[in-house]
Amino acid sequence: MEYRYDLRLIVRCVKMHYEENLKQNEIADRLGISKATVSRIINYAKEVGIVEYKINTPYPEEILWLEKELEKKYRLMEVIIADVESDDEWEIKRAIAREAAKYLNRILKPGMLVGVSSGTTLAEIPRYIENNKINDYTFVPMVGGNGQYIPKIQTNNIALNFARVFKADAKILHAPAMVERIENKRMLVEDPGIKNVLSLTEKLDVALMGIGSSSLQSTVKMIAEFLNHEELAQIQDKGAVADVCNIFVDKDGNGEGFESNDRVIGVTLENIKKTPIRVGVAGHMSKMDAICGVVKTKIINVLITDIGVAKALVERG
């Protein structure tokens, strides 16, 4: 084979770079060539197979394969799969929360506005945050509170807990998640304090969201004080597959057909979709249809879930 560069020079460059851990400018000085030439030689060595990569990873290959397949299949920015296979819902929630905590530690940058929804998995995340410095983040509730149902999983409390562990700021949304009549919403959203927080949901950098199922009992309980059984039945009959921030959506990600969405005090579906980083945090096979619906419709572009759901998403058409 005829090489573009002197073969000895190629081998010297790559050995110095990969075996002696020399920087490209150090190699250039040693060999009397430019740094740009060193860079071209190293890249050329990769092209012709003189340099080959072998990664010995102790991390489960199946999980890495599933993550890559889901990213490709659903065109997601990133998929993170918690290394847990269990029927225990809380074991899965805690494992997903740990991965979500690591993800946030990695991607949050100074000045970011981070929206949070309600949810049991989101409420678990702060306990796994490792942080010892003050951060310039602001955590924003994306929807009002769901009455008295498990206070710790309400958006305001979740935002405050994130702010506490990150030593950051949080906003409070003094409003219910949903009102009985649209006229009540019009009055509330004009309140200066509520209006100010809602305006922040229009310019979020990150949206961190639980995914609710329109048929799962835990989701139904959270919104039961705002919707009666007849309304819930109608929502399911109209094809709701999931709710995000109390906004119901069908399998195509549309929320227009659900009257209750107009009565939600919080972020709009349009503003969720405009947020650069949209993270869905959910797992367990009981939520499979809801997770699949949200993933397919581009409401989220990052998914943090468990192995069972990941396998099912890969297999589903």
C-alpha positions in Angstrom: 0.0 0.0 0.0 1.2 3.5 -0.8 0.8 5.9 2.0 0.2 9.7 1.7 2.8 10.3 4.4 6.1 8.6 5.3 5.1 5.4 7.1 7.7 5.8 9.8 6.5 9.4 10.5 2.9 8.2 10.7 3.8 5.5 13.3 6.0 7.8 15.3 3.2 10.4 15.5 0.5 8.0 16.6 2.7 6.2 19.1 3.8 9.5 20.7 0.2 10.7 20.8 -1.5 7.5 22.1 1.2 5.7 24.0 3.3 8.6 25.3 0.2 10.9 25.8 2.0 13.8 24.1 0.0 16.7 22.9 0.0 17.6 19.2 2.1 20.7 19.7 4.7 18.7 21.6 4.9 16.1 18.8 5.3 18.9 16.3 8.2 20.4 18.3 9.9 17.0 18.6 9.5 16.0 15.0 10.1 19.4 13.4 6.7 19.6 11.7 3.6 21.8 12.2 0.8 21.1 14.6 -1.6 21.1 11.6 0.5 18.3 9.9 0.5 16.3 13.1 -3.3 16.5 13.3 -3.7 15.5 9.6 -1.3 12.5 10.1 -3.2 11.3 13.1 -6.6 11.5 11.3 -5.1 9.8 8.3 -3.8 7.0 10.5 -7.4 6.4 11.6 -8.7 6.4 8.0 -6.2 3.8 6.8 -6.5 1.5 9.8 -3.1 2.1 11.4 -5.0 3.3 14.5 -8.1 1.3 15.6 -10.2 1.9 18.6 -11.2 -0.8 21.0 -13.4 0.2 24.0 -13.5 -2.3 26.9 -16.5 -1.2 28.9 -17.8 -2.6 32.2 -21.1 -0.9 31.5 -23.9 -3.2 30.2 -23.7 -3.4 26.4 -27.4 -4.1 26.2 -28.2 -0.7 27.8 -25.9 1.2 25.5 -27.4 -0.6 22.5 -31.0 0.2 23.6 -30.1 3.9 24.2 -28.6 4.2 20.7 -31.6 2.4 19.1 -34.1 4.6 20.8 -32.3 7.8 19.9 -32.2 6.7 16.3 -35.8 5.3 16.1 -37.5 8.3 17.8 -35.0 11.0 16.8 -34.2 11.8 20.4 -31.3 14.0 21.5 -30.4 11.6 24.3 -31.9 8.4 26.0 -30.7 7.4 29.4 -31.7 4.0 30.7 -31.5 3.2 34.4 -29.9 -0.2 35.0 -33.0 -1.7 36.7 -35.3 -4.5 35.7 -38.1 -4.9 38.3 -41.8 -5.0 38.8 -41.4 -2.8 41.9 -42.6 0.7 40.8 -40.7 2.5 43.5 -37.5 0.7 42.8 -37.8 1.9 39.2 -38.6 5.4 40.2 -35.6 5.7 42.5 -33.3 4.3 39.8 -34.6 6.7 37.2 -34.3 9.6 39.7 -30.6 8.8 40.3 -29.9 8.9 36.5 -31.9 12.1 36.2 -29.8 13.7 39.0 -26.6 12.8 37.2 -28.0 14.2 33.9 -28.9 17.5 35.5 -25.5 17.8 37.1 -24.0 17.4 33.7 -26.1 19.7 31.5 -27.2 22.6 33.7 -25.3 25.9 32.9 -25.3 29.2 34.7 -28.3 31.4 34.0 -30.6 28.6 33.0 -34.3 28.6 33.6 -35.4 25.1 34.5 -39.1 24.2 34.4 -40.4 21.4 36.6 -43.7 19.6 36.5 -45.3 17.6 39.4 -44.8 13.9 39.9 -43.5 11.2 42.2 -40.4 10.5 40.2 -39.4 14.2 39.9 -39.9 14.5 43.7 -37.2 11.8 44.2 -34.5 13.5 42.1 -33.3 16.1 44.6 -32.2 13.5 47.1 -29.6 12.2 44.6 -28.2 15.6 43.6 -24.5 16.0 44.6 -23.6 19.6 44.8 -21.5 21.8 47.1 -21.5 25.2 45.4 -23.9 28.0 44.7 -25.5 27.8 41.3 -27.0 30.5 39.1 -30.1 28.4 38.1 -33.8 29.3 38.5 -36.3 26.5 39.0 -39.8 27.4 37.7 -43.1 25.5 38.4 -44.6 24.7 35.0 -48.1 24.3 36.3 -50.1 25.2 39.4 -50.6 22.9 42.4 -52.8 19.9 42.5 -54.6 20.7 45.7 -53.8 18.6 48.8 -52.8 15.3 47.0 -49.4 14.4 48.4 -47.9 17.9 48.9 -44.3 16.8 48.3 -45.0 16.0 44.6 -46.5 19.4 43.9 -44.6 21.6 41.5 -43.9 24.4 44.0 -42.4 22.0 46.5 -40.4 20.2 43.8 -39.0 23.6 42.5 -38.1 24.6 46.1 -36.3 21.3 46.7 -34.3 21.5 43.5 -33.3 25.1 44.5 -32.3 23.9 47.9 -30.0 21.1 46.8 -28.5 23.1 44.0 -28.2 26.3 46.2 -30.1 28.1 43.4 -33.3 30.1 43.0 -36.9 29.0 42.7 -40.1 30.7 41.8 -43.5 29.9 43.3 -46.7 29.7 41.3 -49.6 30.6 43.6 -52.3 29.1 41.6 -54.2 25.8 41.2 -53.2 23.4 38.4 -56.7 23.7 36.9 -59.9 25.7 37.5 -63.5 24.7 37.1 -64.4 27.4 34.7 -62.4 29.2 32.0 -63.6 32.6 33.4 -61.8 31.8 36.7 -58.6 31.2 34.7 -58.8 34.5 32.9 -59.0 36.3 36.3 -56.1 34.4 37.9 -53.6 34.7 35.1 -53.9 38.5 35.2 -52.7 38.5 38.8 -49.2 40.1 38.6 -47.4 37.3 40.7 -49.0 34.5 38.7 -48.5 36.3 35.4 -44.8 36.8 36.1 -44.1 33.1 36.8 -46.2 32.0 33.8 -44.2 34.4 31.6 -41.0 32.5 32.5 -42.5 29.3 31.1 -42.3 30.9 27.7 -38.5 31.1 27.8 -37.3 27.9 29.6 -34.0 26.4 28.8 -34.9 23.0 30.2 -38.3 21.4 30.9 -38.2 18.5 33.3 -41.4 16.6 33.2 -43.1 13.5 34.5 -45.4 11.6 32.2 -48.9 10.7 33.4 -51.2 8.1 32.0 -54.8 9.1 31.2 -55.9 5.7 32.6 -53.5 5.1 35.5 -55.0 5.5 38.9 -52.1 7.6 40.3 -52.6 10.2 37.5 -56.4 10.2 38.0 -56.0 10.8 41.7 -53.9 13.9 41.1 -56.5 15.6 38.9 -59.6 14.1 40.5 -60.5 17.3 42.3 -60.6 19.2 39.0 -62.3 16.7 36.8 -65.3 14.5 37.6 -65.6 10.8 36.5 -67.7 11.7 33.5 -65.1 14.2 32.2 -62.3 11.7 32.8 -64.2 9.1 30.8 -64.7 11.6 28.0 -61.0 12.4 27.9 -60.2 8.7 27.5 -62.9 8.2 24.9 -61.4 11.1 22.8 -58.1 9.2 22.7 -56.0 10.7 25.4 -52.8 8.6 25.9 -50.9 10.8 28.3 -50.7 14.0 30.3 -47.8 16.3 30.6 -48.1 19.2 33.1 -51.8 18.3 33.3 -52.2 18.8 29.6 -53.8 15.8 27.9 -52.5 14.7 24.5 -53.6 12.1 22.0 -51.2 9.7 20.1 -50.3 12.4 17.7 -49.3 14.9 20.5 -52.4 17.1 20.0 -54.1 18.6 22.9 -56.8 20.7 21.1 -59.6 18.1 21.5 -59.5 18.2 25.3 -61.6 21.0 26.9 -59.9 20.6 30.3 -56.5 21.7 28.8 -58.0 25.2 28.3 -58.5 25.4 32.1 -54.9 24.5 33.1 -52.9 27.2 34.7 -49.4 26.6 33.5 -47.2 26.2 30.6 -48.8 25.7 27.2 -48.1 22.7 24.9 -46.7 25.1 22.4 -44.1 26.5 24.8 -43.1 23.1 26.0 -42.3 22.2 22.4 -40.3 25.4 22.0 -38.1 24.6 25.0 -34.6 23.5 23.8 -34.1 20.6 26.2 -37.4 18.7 27.0 -36.8 15.8 29.4 -39.3 13.1 30.1 -38.7 11.3 33.3 -40.9 8.2 33.6 -40.8 4.4 33.8 -42.6 1.1 34.6 -44.6 -0.8 32.1 -47.9 0.6 33.5 -47.0 3.8 31.8 -45.8 2.3 28.6 -48.6 3.6 26.3 -48.2 7.1 27.8 -44.4 7.2 27.4 -44.7 5.8 23.9 -47.2 8.5 23.0 -45.1 11.3 24.3 -41.9 10.0 22.7 -43.5 9.6 19.3 -44.9 13.2 19.3 -41.7 15.1 19.9 -43.1 16.6 23.1 -39.8 15.5 24.7 -36.3 15.1 23.1 -34.6 13.5 26.1 -36.0 10.3 27.8 -34.9 8.9 31.1 -36.5 5.5 31.7 -36.0 1.9 32.7 -34.9 -1.3 30.8 -38.4 -2.8 30.5 -39.9 0.3 28.9 -36.8 0.8 26.7 -37.1 -2.8 25.3 -40.8 -2.3 24.7 -40.2 1.0 22.9 -37.6 -0.6 20.6 -40.0 -3.5 19.7 -43.1 -1.3 19.2 -43.8 -0.2 15.6 
